[in-house]
Amino acid sequence: MRYAAPTTVDEARDLLTGNPGSRVFAGATDLIPQIRAGRPEPSVLVDLKRIDQLVSITESDGRWTVGAATPTSALTGNDAFTAAFPGLSEASGLIGSDQIQNRSSWGGNLCNASPAADSVPALVANDARAVIATGDGTRTVPVEEIVTGPGQTSLADGEFVVEFEVDAPPAATADAYLRMIPRTEMDIAVAGAAVRLTMDGDTCTAASVVLGAVAPTVIRVPEAEAALVGSTLDDDTLAAVAAAASAACDPIDDKRGTVEYRRQVAGVLAKRAATIAAERAGGAS
């Protein structure tokens, strides 16, 4: 196994196309444990953190661009970003310990393709897009189209995520992310919920509800979104949101939670996240 640290996207692309079985990494916080656990070693490990474009955060003309290898600590420490996307910042800050967050990234969290990845529901709720390096250029797709199942993505051999694009939220719009874990910190979500709302006074005019850790991939809940739009987030509406979120789940039984427990928790988290998002957007309190 060889190690390479390219400084341009083109150089990384050439390494991948010229070395079958190679693999990119940003922080290696998932890759190294996987190799130690017995997974096949890549022919070449391609470190993306030396490429300036992949470790940058910029905001221009109403769009945020975040390099796929940018440490999540750089996002949570960016006051302007956190003010614009409080829920997405919260989700980014839940990826491992403080030390891990100096290495972890959206690109790694997404492409590891864990159903419980914390940043992914919040990215999807904010309609984030991934810019992907291909063999002859780039293509841009919604984040929700990347992961196709546990440990599986839609990326072709040799492709990798370069950066993410997230449009600045409209006025009176805010997001929130909540998860439930068995321990107090540094654990994998049993269920997670990201909600983004746009409010006109106390009335919701647009909504995104996305769940994590309760299906093979993150899932949007259109029934919960429909219940929120046009409502003032009264008790009946929130009950409908919780019921829709629970019904949308397709979880598994394991030692961390039963199917019934995950469904119940997902509904509770969706309801609570909606309330927080509305308060942040200046609506219901």
Backbone torsions as a table, in degrees:
resi	resn	phi	psi	omega
1	MET	NA	130.3	178.3
2	ARG	-109.1	157.9	178.1
3	TYR	-116.7	135.2	177.8
4	ALA	-135.3	143.7	-179.5
5	ALA	-128.6	78.9	-179.4
6	PRO	-66.0	158.4	179.6
7	THR	-113.2	-0.4	175.9
8	THR	-136.9	158.1	176.9
9	VAL	-62.9	-40.2	-179.8
10	ASP	-62.4	-40.3	179.4
11	GLU	-65.0	-41.1	177.5
12	ALA	-63.8	-41.4	179.0
13	ARG	-60.9	-43.5	-179.7
14	ASP	-64.4	-38.6	178.8
15	LEU	-63.3	-40.9	-177.9
16	LEU	-71.4	-43.1	-179.0
17	THR	-71.9	-27.5	-178.3
18	GLY	-90.1	-4.8	-177.0
19	ASN	-136.1	86.0	177.8
20	PRO	-55.5	138.8	-178.8
21	GLY	88.1	2.8	177.8
22	SER	-79.2	165.4	-177.2
23	ARG	-149.7	137.4	176.7
24	VAL	-85.2	158.2	169.6
25	PHE	-150.7	156.4	178.5
26	ALA	-108.1	-60.9	179.3
27	GLY	-108.8	-20.3	-178.8
28	ALA	67.0	14.7	-179.0
29	THR	-71.8	-19.1	170.9
30	ASP	-101.2	-37.8	-173.9
31	LEU	-62.6	-48.0	-176.7
32	ILE	-62.5	-47.7	176.1
33	PRO	-59.5	-35.1	179.2
34	GLN	-65.3	-42.0	178.4
35	ILE	-65.9	-42.1	178.5
36	ARG	-64.0	-27.4	179.8
37	ALA	-81.1	-4.8	174.2
38	GLY	113.2	4.1	177.4
39	ARG	-69.5	153.3	-178.4
40	PRO	-58.7	140.2	178.1
41	GLU	-77.0	135.4	174.8
42	PRO	-64.4	155.5	176.8
43	SER	-68.3	-38.3	177.6
44	VAL	-138.9	132.2	172.0
45	LEU	-94.6	121.3	-176.4
46	VAL	-107.9	108.9	-177.6
47	ASP	-82.9	121.8	-176.1
48	LEU	-92.6	-4.8	-172.4
49	LYS	-77.7	-3.6	176.1
50	ARG	-91.9	-2.3	-178.6
51	ILE	-94.6	114.9	-173.6
52	ASP	-54.8	-42.2	-177.9
53	GLN	-59.7	-30.7	-175.9
54	LEU	-86.3	-4.7	179.3
55	VAL	-127.1	36.7	-176.9
56	SER	-121.0	156.9	173.9
57	ILE	-131.0	121.4	179.2
58	THR	-135.2	154.3	175.0
59	GLU	-134.1	124.8	-177.8
60	SER	-154.9	135.8	175.4
61	ASP	51.7	42.3	176.1
62	GLY	75.5	20.4	179.4
63	ARG	-136.8	133.0	172.3
64	TRP	-96.0	135.2	175.4
65	THR	-121.4	123.7	-175.7
66	VAL	-123.7	121.3	177.8
67	GLY	-59.2	143.5	-174.4
68	ALA	-65.4	-22.5	179.9
69	ALA	-103.4	8.2	179.8
70	THR	-61.9	127.5	178.6
71	PRO	-59.4	139.2	-180.0
72	THR	-64.2	-24.5	176.5
73	SER	-64.5	-28.4	177.1
74	ALA	-70.8	-28.8	178.1
75	LEU	-76.8	-48.4	-178.8
76	THR	-67.1	-23.8	178.1
77	GLY	-89.3	-0.2	-179.9
78	ASN	-95.1	106.8	-174.0
79	ASP	-61.9	-40.5	-178.3
80	ALA	-66.5	-42.0	178.3
81	PHE	-64.2	-45.4	-178.7
82	THR	-64.6	-35.4	177.0
83	ALA	-66.3	-37.2	-179.3
84	ALA	-75.9	-37.2	-174.8
85	PHE	-133.2	69.7	-176.5
86	PRO	-60.6	-38.8	179.7
87	GLY	-69.3	-41.7	178.1
88	LEU	-65.8	-36.5	175.5
89	SER	-65.7	-42.3	177.5
90	GLU	-59.3	-46.9	-179.3
91	ALA	-61.7	-41.2	179.8
92	SER	-63.5	-33.6	-178.7
93	GLY	-79.0	0.0	179.6
94	LEU	-101.0	3.3	-178.3
95	ILE	-84.1	93.4	176.6
96	GLY	72.0	-162.7	-177.2
97	SER	-83.0	177.2	175.9
98	ASP	-58.1	-40.3	-179.7
99	GLN	-65.1	-43.5	179.1
100	ILE	-61.5	-38.5	-176.9
101	GLN	-68.0	-14.5	171.7
102	ASN	-78.4	-7.2	177.7
103	ARG	-121.0	-34.0	-174.8
104	SER	-66.2	159.6	-175.1
105	SER	-152.7	162.9	173.8
106	TRP	-61.0	-41.6	-178.1
107	GLY	-60.5	-45.4	179.1
108	GLY	-67.8	-42.9	-179.0
109	ASN	-62.6	-37.6	178.7
110	LEU	-72.5	-51.9	-169.8
111	CYS	-79.0	-13.3	169.6
112	ASN	-66.8	-21.8	171.8
113	ALA	61.0	39.4	171.3
114	SER	-82.3	135.2	176.0
115	PRO	-60.6	-21.4	-175.9
116	ALA	-98.6	11.3	-180.0
117	ALA	-58.3	127.4	-172.2
118	ASP	-73.4	-36.7	-174.8
119	SER	-75.9	-22.0	-170.1
120	VAL	-68.5	-46.2	176.9
121	PRO	-57.5	-40.1	-179.7
122	ALA	-69.5	-36.0	175.3
123	LEU	-62.9	-45.4	-179.1
124	VAL	-65.9	-40.4	179.4
125	ALA	-61.3	-28.1	179.1
126	ASN	-97.1	15.1	176.9
127	ASP	54.8	39.9	179.7
128	ALA	-69.1	150.7	178.6
129	ARG	-120.1	146.5	177.5
130	ALA	-107.8	129.3	174.5
131	VAL	-94.5	119.7	-171.7
132	ILE	-111.6	130.0	172.9
133	ALA	-77.2	125.1	178.2
134	THR	-109.9	-174.7	-178.6
135	GLY	-65.4	-24.7	-175.8
136	ASP	-134.2	18.2	179.6
137	GLY	163.7	-136.4	177.8
138	THR	-140.3	159.5	170.5
139	ARG	-138.9	151.8	-177.2
140	THR	-120.4	128.1	-178.3
141	VAL	-136.5	155.2	173.8
142	PRO	-60.2	143.2	-179.6
143	VAL	-55.6	-36.7	-175.9
144	GLU	-65.1	-12.2	178.9
145	GLU	-92.6	-2.7	-176.4
146	ILE	-77.9	-53.0	-176.0
147	VAL	-84.4	128.7	-178.6
148	THR	-110.7	-10.8	179.5
149	GLY	175.1	173.7	179.4
150	PRO	-56.8	119.5	180.0
151	GLY	73.6	9.2	-176.0
152	GLN	-126.4	140.4	177.7
153	THR	-131.6	169.2	177.9
154	SER	-86.8	1.8	-179.3
155	LEU	-70.6	135.3	175.9
156	ALA	-79.8	165.1	176.7
157	ASP	-55.6	132.2	178.4
158	GLY	88.9	-8.6	179.0
159	GLU	-89.9	150.8	174.8
160	PHE	-153.6	155.9	-179.1
161	VAL	-79.9	128.4	179.9
162	VAL	-90.6	-48.2	-176.7
163	GLU	-160.1	169.5	177.9
164	PHE	-117.8	144.7	175.3
165	GLU	-116.0	129.1	177.5
166	VAL	-133.9	118.8	179.2
167	ASP	-70.2	140.1	175.8
168	ALA	-57.6	139.1	-176.9
169	PRO	-68.1	150.5	174.8
170	PRO	-63.6	170.8	177.0
171	ALA	-60.0	148.6	177.5
172	ALA	57.3	38.1	179.2
173	THR	-124.7	138.2	177.6
174	ALA	-153.4	161.3	-179.8
175	ASP	-126.8	167.4	177.3
176	ALA	-151.9	149.4	176.2
177	TYR	-135.3	132.1	176.3
178	LEU	-131.7	147.9	174.1
179	ARG	-139.3	161.8	173.7
180	MET	-117.5	130.0	177.5
181	ILE	-128.7	153.3	-179.3
182	PRO	-67.1	-33.1	-179.4
183	ARG	-106.2	178.8	-175.8
184	THR	-79.9	-20.2	-179.2
185	GLU	-161.3	165.2	174.6
186	MET	48.7	52.1	176.8
187	ASP	-134.0	169.3	-178.4
188	ILE	-91.7	138.8	-175.9
189	ALA	-62.8	134.9	167.6
190	VAL	-77.7	-35.3	174.1
191	ALA	-158.3	151.4	177.5
192	GLY	-143.4	152.6	-179.7
193	ALA	-143.0	129.2	174.1
194	ALA	-115.2	133.5	179.9
195	VAL	-133.4	134.8	172.1
196	ARG	-125.9	129.7	-177.9
197	LEU	-128.2	146.4	167.8
198	THR	-112.3	130.0	-175.1
199	MET	-116.4	144.6	169.4
200	ASP	-119.0	94.0	-169.2
201	GLY	67.5	-123.8	178.3
202	ASP	-96.3	5.4	-177.2
203	THR	-103.8	130.7	178.1
204	CYS	-79.3	130.0	179.8
205	THR	-111.5	-14.1	176.7
206	ALA	-156.4	147.0	-175.8
207	ALA	-150.3	144.0	169.9
208	SER	-130.0	129.8	178.1
209	VAL	-129.0	121.1	-175.1
210	VAL	-133.8	133.6	-178.8
211	LEU	-111.1	148.4	174.8
212	GLY	-128.0	156.9	175.4
213	ALA	70.1	12.6	-178.9
214	VAL	-125.0	14.9	178.8
215	ALA	-164.1	170.6	179.6
216	PRO	-59.7	-28.7	174.9
217	THR	-134.1	170.1	173.3
218	VAL	-63.1	151.5	-176.4
219	ILE	-133.5	137.4	170.0
220	ARG	-82.4	154.0	-178.8
221	VAL	-123.7	83.9	-176.6
222	PRO	-61.2	-30.2	179.0
223	GLU	-66.3	-37.7	177.0
224	ALA	-69.5	-38.9	177.8
225	GLU	-62.5	-42.7	-179.8
226	ALA	-65.1	-36.1	178.9
227	ALA	-66.0	-33.2	-177.1
228	LEU	-76.7	-40.7	-175.0
229	VAL	-65.9	126.6	-178.9
230	GLY	90.1	-3.5	-177.5
231	SER	-100.4	169.6	172.9
232	THR	-106.6	19.9	-179.1
233	LEU	56.3	43.7	175.7
234	ASP	-74.0	177.3	-175.0
235	ASP	-61.5	-38.6	179.9
236	ASP	-65.2	-39.9	178.8
237	THR	-64.3	-46.3	-179.2
238	LEU	-64.4	-35.1	175.5
239	ALA	-64.9	-38.6	177.8
240	ALA	-66.5	-38.3	176.6
241	VAL	-61.8	-47.5	-179.8
242	ALA	-61.3	-43.5	-179.2
243	ALA	-65.2	-40.8	179.7
244	ALA	-65.9	-40.9	179.4
245	ALA	-64.4	-44.3	179.2
246	SER	-62.4	-41.2	-178.4
247	ALA	-68.2	-27.9	-177.4
248	ALA	-77.4	-14.9	-174.8
249	CYS	-69.6	147.2	172.6
250	ASP	-135.7	64.8	-170.5
251	PRO	-86.6	179.2	177.1
252	ILE	-115.5	161.0	168.8
253	ASP	-90.3	128.2	169.5
254	ASP	-150.8	-174.0	-174.6
255	LYS	-68.2	-13.8	-178.5
256	ARG	-94.8	-12.0	179.0
257	GLY	173.0	145.4	177.3
258	THR	-84.8	169.0	176.2
259	VAL	-58.5	-47.5	-178.0
260	GLU	-62.7	-41.4	-179.2
261	TYR	-65.0	-44.6	-179.7
262	ARG	-63.0	-40.0	178.6
263	ARG	-63.1	-44.5	180.0
264	GLN	-63.1	-46.2	-177.9
265	VAL	-64.8	-39.8	179.6
266	ALA	-60.1	-41.1	178.3
267	GLY	-64.7	-42.9	179.3
268	VAL	-63.7	-44.4	-178.8
269	LEU	-65.2	-41.2	179.5
270	ALA	-61.5	-43.5	179.2
271	LYS	-62.8	-45.8	-179.0
272	ARG	-67.4	-41.6	179.6
273	ALA	-64.4	-36.7	177.8
274	ALA	-63.0	-41.5	179.2
275	THR	-63.1	-42.8	179.5
276	ILE	-65.3	-44.6	179.7
277	ALA	-60.6	-41.3	179.6
278	ALA	-64.2	-42.8	178.7
279	GLU	-62.1	-41.7	-179.7
280	ARG	-67.0	-32.8	-179.5
281	ALA	-79.6	-4.1	177.7
282	GLY	91.3	19.2	-179.0
283	GLY	-101.2	-127.2	-174.8
284	ALA	-59.8	145.7	179.7
285	SER	-130.9	NA	NA
